[in-house]
């Protein structure tokens, strides 16, 4: 099942996406600039093989809900996210607010 819902953080609106798969959930929260995602995101691939796309993204591991994704510290980030001031360890919701 696919769920898409708006999420508001400090007056900014993002789109939360959850794809329920057998034995796991695939989750992301996005806007027009970038996104944060569950552990399925391969940040190494984005930084190495897709660097020219300049993708702004962060990964949090061990999360099972959108709420946990927003509160979890980011485990890894892309180079482009770092350029916006997003850091490893930053909460997902704080990283999203820097995606402007």
N, C-alpha and C positions, 0 to 999 in steps of 0.2 A: 504494500500500500504506500502511496506517495502522499505526504502532507506538506502543504506550503502555507505559511502563516506570516503576517507581518509581526515584527518585533520592534518595539520602540525603546531606545536607550538615550536618556538625556535629550529627548525631543527629536532625535534622529531615527528614521525608520529604515529597517533592514528586512530582508526576506529570509525566513528560516525554512529550511528544506529538510525533511526527514524521509528517507526511503527505507521502509521496513523490509529487510531481507531475511531469509532463513538463518536463524541463530545470531543475527547481528543487525544493527541499524547503521545506515550511512547518513551522516548529518553535516550540514553546512549552513552558515549564516553569511549573507552576501549583500553588497550594494553594487553600484556601478563601477566602483574602483577596485574592489578586491573581496576577499572572503577568509573566514576561518573555517576549519573543517576538523572532523574526527581523525583518528589515527590512520585511516585509509589513504590520506594524502601523502604523496611521495615528494617531499620538499626537495630532496636531492635531485630527483629527475627534473623538477621545475628549474632549479638553479643551474644544472649542468646541461641538459639536453634542450631545454626550452627557454634558456636565458634571454634570447632575443625577443621573446614575447613580453618580457618585463611584467610578469605576473606578481601581484601583491597578494600574499597568502600566508596563513599561519596554521600550525597543526597542534591540536591538543590530544593527548592520549588518555585512555581509561574513562572516557565519557560515554554515557548511555542516553542522555536527554539533551535537548537544546539548552535547558537551564544550566546543566552541568558544563556544556561547551562554553557558555558565556562566562562562567565563573572560573573555569580551569585555567591554569597557567599554560601559556604556549610552550611546547616542547621544542619546536623548530619553526623557522620563518624563512621566507625567501629574501634574496638580496634586495629586491624592490620594496618589500615591507620594512626592512631595516632602514632603507633610505628615507622612509616616512617617519622614522622615530619609534617604530615598533621593535620591541626587544623580546628575546627568549625570557620566559618567566612572567611576562605581562599577562594579566587576565584577558580572556578572549574579548569581553565587552569593551575593555579599554583599548585594545588593538583596533577594533572596529571603528571606534570614534576617531582614530587617527587616519582612517582611510577616506580622505577627502580630496 
